Amino acid sequence: MDGNKELTGRQLRAISHLLAAPSIEEGCKRARVSKAAVYEWLKSESFKAELKRQRYQLTQIALDALKANVAKATQTLVRLLESASEQIQCRAAEDILEFAQKAIEHEELERRLEALEARISQQGGNYR
């Protein structure tokens, strides 16, 4: 991960530990930095910006991994529709229907948002 030149090595190391830990307290312990120091650093725009940047980067990596396995997960759900257990069949069917409904809702929201943006743009407005 790219480091911010304004931050010390200690701060950059703390960010890595904060992102990997389930809590700030645990991250501080792992980084061997006091909570007071981290809370003081959190007042700094450069520290907050780097923490946010690295958190976003980790989130993108995780989302990419999930996206890469959507087809496989879908195949698994479809295969489970043929399970010997009616309970598993039912749960797979419910999941497929729920995901399909969410996808339809997402597509509809995206379509509506694009229409609104086009309308605002035609009126000479800025929507961003």
N, C-alpha and C positions, 0 to 999 in steps of 0.2 A: 504494500500500500504506500502510495506517495505521501511523504511527510510534508508538513507545512514548515517552511524555513523559519517562521517566527516562533515556533515551538521548540522546547528543549527535548532532548532524547528521553528524558524522564517523563515528560508530558505525553509524548508520542507512545511510549511504552504503556503508560497508564490508560490511554485511549484503547489500545488493543485489548488490555485486560478488562476494561469496563464493558467493551462490546461482547466479550466472551463470557462474562459472568452474569448470573441471574439477578444480581442486585449491585447497586453502587458500593455497598459495604463489602461485598465479596470481591468485587473488582479492585477495590482499594487494598484489600488483604493480599490478593494475588500479585498486584503491582508493587506491593510494599511501599505504599504511599498513604499518608493520613487522609481521612475523610475531609478534614479541614482544608488540606492543600487542594484536593479535587474540587471542593465547593468554591474555593477561591479562584481556581482556574476556570470554573464554569462562569465566572463573571467576565471573563475575557472573551471578546468576540472571535478572536482567532482560534482559541481552544474550542469554543462552541461550534464554530464553522467546520473545523477539522473533524470533530466528533460526529457532527451531522453528516458530513461528506462520507466518512468511513462507514457510518451506519447505513446510509443510502446504498453505498457500494455493496455491502454485505447483503442487504435486502434484494438488490438486483441479482446477485449471484444465486441466492436462494430461489427467487422467482424463476430464473432461467432453468434451474434444475427441476423445478416443479413442471414448468411448461414442457420440458423435454420428455416428461413421463406421462403426459396427459393421455396420449394414445394408448399406452400400455395399461394405464389404470382403467380406461374406458373398455378395453378388450377384456380385462379381468371382470368388470361389472357385467358385461354382456355374457361372458362365459358362466358367471354365477347364476344367471337366469335359468340355466339348465341344471342347477344343483339338485341333488336328491332331496335336500331339505327344503320344505316349503317356506320355512322361516327365512332361510338365506335367499331363496328366490324372491320373496316378498321384499326383503330389505334392499336387494339389488335393484329391483324394479322401482322402489320408492326413491332410491338415490338417483337413478337415471332420470326419472321424471322431475325430481327436484333440480338437478343440474340443468336439464333441458329448459325448465321454466326460468331459471336464473339467466340462462344464455339468451332466451327470448326477451326477457325484461331488459337485459344489458343492451342488446341490439336496438330495442325500441328507444331506450334512453339516449343511446348514441345518435340515432337518427334524429330524434327531437332536438338534441343539443346542436347537431350540425345545422338543422333548419333555423334554429334561433341565431346561431353565429352568422349564417348567411344573411338573415334578415337584418341583423344589427349592422353588418358590414355594408349592406345595400343602403342603409340609412346614414352611412358615413361615420358610424360609431366605432369605438375600439372596445372589444370585449375582453381583452387580456390585461 
